[in-house]
Amino acid sequence: MPLAVTSVTGPVDVDKLGAILTHEHLHMQFDCALQMPPKDLKYPNEPKETFALHNLGIVRQYPYSSKYNTKLDDVDTRAIILDEILRYKAAGGGTIVENTVEGIGKNLSLLKQLGLESGVTIVAGTGFYIACAQSHSVLCYSVETMHDIMLKELVEGNQDGIKCGIVGEIGSSWPIEDFEKRAIQATAYIQQETKKPVTFHPGRNSEAPFEIMRIFTEAGGDPKDVVMSHLDRTFYDEDQLLEFAKLKTFTQYDLFGTETSHYQLQESIDFLSDAQRIYKLKLLKDNGHLDQITVSHDIHTKHRLANFGGHGFAHFLQNVVPKMKVRGFTEEEINAITSENPKRWLSQGAEKI
């Protein structure tokens, strides 16, 4: 019998998922990342000015200094988000895994509407983002409370019966805070019960992915069901990346399309270009880890959407895949990265239909 993943519109045969983006946001707010721009920089203040051509370069350099830019839950975003998804579909995309969880504005009803209108499979995540994004009451949740909330969203769904299909992105800072440790432990217990796929957001330190996996596995979690996100801005030492890959998690490069070397959220980091990201994929492939690679864009601000002057959800399929072919990736290897690997990940805990 075929297996089906849980999408926001119901069960979907895993063999009909097509190309899969494993880490995106279609509706969220990211106020927790807001930062002041440099004092000597004339930064746009008014929403209508934020994406004018004369200052779009400034927004791209300092994206987290614009409150307007960090909102994907406003009227302007809702007016264009369906078009953004359809652009991805036209480029050959089949599935989007939506990683918005508690603390950054999850909206399952909107995701279902977008899935129905676009025909693209949307798989939603359950869980909790980093501690600084949470209310005081949520920060007091016990492991058991978090476990019960996530289990309900996976098994029963929300008030309208819309179910989540993965656990995550489960967020943590560096050092990992107590609330975040409890969320990781609760995730491990959920994974043992349901076998559902898991995705983690690590803090911006190369030790963070290792520490997350230590907490997760000590609580009984299975590394093979895990995607470790944002390795683009977490591992810069190649030996460390390959050492982490030995844990058998999925190693995810999910910031494709971000081409500025300046990383506002941690200025000590020299951000990778897409060409450098392709090199990292090749490094993993050449060292026997092809079957662990997943990719995405992690679009979470307006300026990265096509309608606001960005690359959009179609970017990887339209622009990165041709470059990968130039760098020696075969069609079979590209298909493994864009389809087969994420399909195998999503198949964890899938139901028979």
C-alpha positions as CSV (number, residue, x, y, z in Angstrom):
1,M,0.0,0.0,0.0
2,P,1.3,3.5,-0.8
3,L,2.4,5.9,2.0
4,A,0.8,9.3,2.5
5,V,2.3,12.4,4.2
6,T,0.0,14.7,6.2
7,S,-0.6,18.0,4.4
8,V,-2.8,20.8,5.4
9,T,-5.4,19.7,2.8
10,G,-5.2,16.0,3.8
11,P,-3.1,12.9,3.1
12,V,-0.9,13.0,-0.1
13,D,0.8,10.0,-1.7
14,V,4.6,10.4,-1.1
15,D,5.2,9.5,-4.7
16,K,3.2,12.6,-5.8
17,L,5.2,15.2,-3.8
18,G,7.5,16.2,-6.7
19,A,10.3,18.6,-6.0
20,I,10.2,19.6,-2.3
21,L,11.4,22.8,-0.5
22,T,12.0,21.6,3.1
23,H,12.2,24.9,4.9
24,E,10.0,27.9,4.0
25,H,7.6,30.4,5.5
26,L,4.4,31.5,3.8
27,H,2.9,33.4,6.8
28,M,4.9,34.6,9.8
29,Q,6.1,37.6,11.7
30,F,9.7,38.0,12.7
31,D,9.7,40.9,15.2
32,C,12.0,39.0,17.5
33,A,14.8,39.6,15.0
34,L,14.4,43.4,14.7
35,Q,17.6,45.4,15.1
36,M,18.6,49.0,14.9
37,P,20.5,49.9,11.7
38,P,24.0,51.6,11.9
39,K,23.6,55.1,13.4
40,D,25.1,56.8,10.4
41,L,22.9,55.1,7.9
42,K,19.8,56.8,6.5
43,Y,17.4,53.9,6.7
44,P,13.8,54.1,5.3
45,N,11.1,54.5,7.9
46,E,7.9,54.5,6.0
47,P,6.4,51.2,4.7
48,K,5.7,52.7,1.3
49,E,9.3,53.7,1.0
50,T,10.8,50.4,2.2
51,F,10.9,48.8,-1.2
52,A,11.4,51.7,-3.5
53,L,14.3,51.1,-5.9
54,H,16.4,53.8,-4.5
55,N,16.7,52.0,-1.1
56,L,16.1,48.3,-1.9
57,G,19.9,47.8,-1.6
58,I,19.9,49.1,2.0
59,V,17.0,46.8,2.9
60,R,18.9,43.8,1.4
61,Q,22.0,44.8,3.5
62,Y,20.0,45.4,6.7
63,P,16.8,43.4,6.3
64,Y,16.1,43.1,10.1
65,S,16.0,46.9,10.6
66,S,12.6,47.1,8.9
67,K,9.5,46.1,10.8
68,Y,7.6,46.1,7.5
69,N,10.1,43.7,6.0
70,T,9.9,41.2,8.9
71,K,6.1,40.8,8.5
72,L,4.8,38.0,6.2
73,D,1.4,38.2,8.0
74,D,0.1,41.5,6.7
75,V,-2.3,42.5,3.9
76,D,0.5,43.3,1.4
77,T,2.0,39.8,1.8
78,R,-1.3,38.0,1.6
79,A,-2.1,39.8,-1.6
80,I,0.9,38.3,-3.4
81,I,1.8,35.0,-1.6
82,L,-0.4,32.9,-3.8
83,D,1.4,34.3,-6.9
84,E,4.7,33.4,-5.2
85,I,3.6,29.8,-4.7
86,L,2.3,29.6,-8.3
87,R,5.7,30.8,-9.6
88,Y,7.3,27.9,-7.8
89,K,4.8,25.5,-9.2
90,A,5.4,26.8,-12.7
91,A,9.1,26.1,-12.3
92,G,8.4,22.5,-11.4
93,G,7.9,22.6,-7.7
94,G,5.5,20.2,-6.0
95,T,5.7,20.6,-2.2
96,I,6.6,23.2,0.4
97,V,7.3,22.3,4.0
98,E,6.1,25.3,6.1
99,N,8.1,25.8,9.2
100,T,6.2,28.5,11.1
101,V,5.5,27.4,14.7
102,E,4.5,28.9,18.0
103,G,6.1,32.3,18.6
104,I,6.2,33.5,15.0
105,G,2.6,33.4,13.8
106,K,1.4,30.1,12.6
107,N,-1.8,30.2,10.6
108,L,-3.0,26.7,9.5
109,S,-6.3,28.0,8.0
110,L,-4.4,30.3,5.6
111,L,-2.0,27.5,4.7
112,K,-4.9,25.2,3.8
113,Q,-6.4,27.9,1.6
114,L,-3.1,28.4,-0.2
115,G,-2.8,24.7,-0.7
116,L,-6.3,24.4,-2.2
117,E,-5.9,27.4,-4.4
118,S,-2.4,26.6,-5.7
119,G,-2.5,22.8,-6.0
120,V,1.0,22.7,-4.3
121,T,1.3,20.3,-1.3
122,I,1.9,22.3,1.9
123,V,3.1,20.4,4.9
124,A,2.9,22.4,8.2
125,G,5.1,22.1,11.3
126,T,4.1,22.0,14.9
127,G,6.3,23.1,17.8
128,F,8.0,26.1,19.4
129,Y,10.5,28.7,18.1
130,I,13.3,30.3,20.2
131,A,12.7,31.5,23.7
132,C,12.9,35.2,23.0
133,A,10.0,34.9,20.5
134,Q,7.6,33.4,23.2
135,S,5.2,35.0,25.7
136,H,5.8,34.6,29.4
137,S,3.1,32.0,29.7
138,V,4.6,29.8,26.9
139,L,8.0,30.1,28.5
140,C,6.6,28.4,31.6
141,Y,5.4,25.3,29.6
142,S,6.7,22.0,30.9
143,V,8.0,19.2,28.7
144,E,4.6,17.4,29.1
145,T,2.6,20.5,28.1
146,M,4.7,21.0,25.0
147,H,4.4,17.3,24.2
148,D,0.7,17.3,24.5
149,I,0.2,20.4,22.3
150,M,2.4,19.1,19.5
151,L,0.8,15.6,19.7
152,K,-2.7,17.1,19.3
153,E,-1.7,19.2,16.3
154,L,-0.2,16.1,14.6
155,V,-2.9,13.6,15.4
156,E,-6.1,15.6,15.8
157,G,-5.3,18.9,14.2
158,N,-6.6,22.3,15.1
159,Q,-10.3,23.3,15.7
160,D,-10.9,22.9,12.0
161,G,-9.2,19.5,11.8
162,I,-6.2,20.8,9.9
163,K,-3.2,18.6,10.9
164,C,0.5,19.3,11.0
165,G,2.8,16.9,9.3
166,I,6.2,17.5,10.8
167,V,7.7,18.6,14.2
168,G,9.5,21.9,13.8
169,E,11.2,24.1,13.2
170,I,12.1,23.6,16.9
171,G,14.2,26.7,17.7
172,S,17.1,27.2,20.0
173,S,19.6,30.0,20.8
174,W,23.2,29.7,21.8
175,P,23.7,28.9,24.6
176,I,20.5,26.8,24.6
177,E,18.0,28.1,27.1
178,D,16.0,26.0,29.5
179,F,12.8,26.4,27.6
180,E,14.5,25.4,24.4
181,K,16.0,22.3,26.0
182,R,12.5,21.3,27.2
183,A,11.2,21.7,23.6
184,I,13.9,19.5,22.3
185,Q,13.2,16.8,24.9
186,A,9.4,17.0,24.1
187,T,10.3,16.6,20.4
188,A,12.2,13.5,21.1
189,Y,9.3,12.0,23.0
190,I,6.9,12.9,20.1
191,Q,9.3,11.4,17.6
192,Q,9.4,8.1,19.5
193,E,5.6,7.9,19.6
194,T,4.7,9.1,16.1
195,K,7.9,8.6,14.1
196,K,7.1,12.0,12.5
197,P,9.9,13.9,10.8
198,V,11.7,16.6,12.8
199,T,13.5,19.8,11.9
200,F,15.7,21.9,14.2
201,H,16.8,25.6,14.1
202,P,20.2,25.7,15.8
203,G,21.8,28.7,17.4
204,R,24.4,30.6,15.6
205,N,27.4,28.6,16.9
206,S,29.1,25.6,15.4
207,E,28.6,23.7,18.6
208,A,24.8,24.2,18.6
209,P,23.9,21.4,16.2
210,F,25.9,18.9,18.2
211,E,24.4,20.0,21.5
212,I,20.9,19.8,20.1
213,M,21.5,16.2,18.9
214,R,23.0,15.3,22.3
215,I,19.8,16.5,24.1
216,F,17.6,14.9,21.5
217,T,19.2,11.5,21.4
218,E,19.6,11.3,25.2
219,A,15.9,11.8,25.4
220,G,15.4,8.9,23.0
221,G,15.2,10.7,19.6
222,D,16.4,9.1,16.3
223,P,18.9,11.2,14.4
224,K,17.9,9.7,11.0
225,D,14.5,11.4,11.2
226,V,16.0,14.9,11.8
227,V,16.8,17.8,9.5
228,M,19.3,20.2,10.9
229,S,18.6,23.5,9.4
230,H,20.7,26.6,8.6
231,L,24.1,24.9,8.2
232,D,24.9,27.8,5.7
233,R,25.5,30.1,8.7
234,T,26.5,27.5,11.3
235,F,29.4,25.4,10.0
236,Y,32.3,27.0,8.2
237,D,35.0,24.4,9.0
238,E,34.7,21.6,6.5
239,D,36.0,18.9,8.9
240,Q,33.3,19.9,11.5
241,L,30.6,19.7,8.8
242,L,31.7,16.2,7.8
243,E,32.0,15.2,11.5
244,F,28.4,16.3,12.1
245,A,27.2,14.4,9.0
246,K,28.4,11.2,10.6
247,L,25.5,11.6,13.0
248,K,23.2,10.6,10.0
249,T,20.9,13.6,10.3
250,F,19.8,15.4,7.1
251,T,22.3,18.2,6.6
252,Q,20.3,21.2,5.2
253,Y,21.5,24.2,3.3
254,D,18.4,26.4,3.3
255,L,19.4,30.0,2.7
256,F,19.8,29.8,-1.1
257,G,19.1,33.1,-2.7
258,T,20.8,35.2,0.1
259,E,23.8,36.6,-1.7
260,T,25.1,39.3,0.6
261,S,28.2,38.5,2.6
262,H,27.0,40.7,5.5
263,Y,24.9,38.8,8.0
264,Q,23.1,41.3,10.2
265,L,22.0,38.7,12.8
266,Q,25.7,37.9,13.5
267,E,28.1,40.2,11.9
268,S,31.2,38.1,12.7
269,I,29.9,35.6,10.1
270,D,30.9,35.9,6.4
271,F,27.7,34.7,4.7
272,L,28.0,32.2,1.9
273,S,27.1,32.9,-1.7
274,D,25.0,30.3,-3.7
275,A,28.2,29.2,-5.4
276,Q,29.8,28.5,-2.1
277,R,26.6,26.6,-0.9
278,I,26.9,24.4,-4.0
279,Y,30.5,23.7,-3.1
280,K,29.3,22.6,0.4
281,L,26.8,20.2,-1.2
282,K,29.5,18.8,-3.4
283,L,31.8,18.3,-0.4
284,L,29.0,16.3,1.4
285,K,28.3,14.3,-1.8
286,D,31.9,13.5,-2.5
287,N,32.3,12.3,1.1
288,G,29.4,9.8,0.9
289,H,26.6,12.0,2.3
290,L,24.5,12.7,-0.8
291,D,21.5,10.9,0.7
292,Q,21.5,13.3,3.7
293,I,21.3,16.6,1.8
294,T,18.2,18.8,1.7
295,V,17.8,22.3,0.4
296,S,15.6,25.4,0.6
297,H,15.5,29.2,0.9
298,D,14.0,29.9,4.3
299,I,12.2,32.9,3.0
300,H,11.1,34.8,6.1
301,T,11.2,38.5,5.0
302,K,9.4,40.4,2.2
303,H,12.5,41.5,0.4
304,R,13.3,37.9,-0.7
305,L,9.9,37.4,-2.4
306,A,9.8,37.9,-6.1
307,N,7.0,40.5,-5.9
308,F,9.2,42.6,-3.6
309,G,12.3,42.4,-5.7
310,G,13.7,39.2,-4.4
311,H,14.5,35.7,-5.8
312,G,11.3,33.9,-4.7
313,F,10.5,30.2,-4.1
314,A,11.4,29.2,-7.7
315,H,15.0,30.3,-7.3
316,F,16.6,27.0,-6.5
317,L,14.9,25.1,-9.4
318,Q,15.4,28.0,-11.9
319,N,18.8,29.3,-11.0
320,V,20.7,26.9,-8.7
321,V,20.0,23.6,-10.4
322,P,21.6,24.8,-13.7
323,K,24.7,26.0,-11.8
324,M,24.9,22.6,-10.1
325,K,25.0,20.9,-13.5
326,V,27.9,23.1,-14.5
327,R,29.7,22.0,-11.3
328,G,29.3,18.3,-12.2
329,F,26.1,17.2,-10.4
330,T,24.2,14.6,-12.4
331,E,20.4,14.6,-12.9
332,E,20.1,11.7,-10.6
333,E,22.1,13.5,-7.9
334,I,20.0,16.6,-8.2
335,N,16.8,14.6,-8.1
336,A,18.1,13.0,-4.9
337,I,18.6,16.4,-3.3
338,T,15.4,18.1,-4.5
339,S,13.0,15.1,-4.3
340,E,14.2,11.7,-3.1
341,N,15.9,12.8,0.1
342,P,13.1,15.0,1.4
343,K,10.5,12.5,0.3
344,R,12.3,9.9,2.4
345,W,12.4,12.3,5.4
346,L,8.7,13.1,5.1
347,S,7.9,9.4,4.8
348,Q,8.9,8.9,8.4
349,G,5.6,8.3,10.3
350,A,3.6,8.4,7.0
351,E,0.3,6.6,6.9
352,K,-0.7,3.8,4.6
353,I,-3.5,4.7,2.1
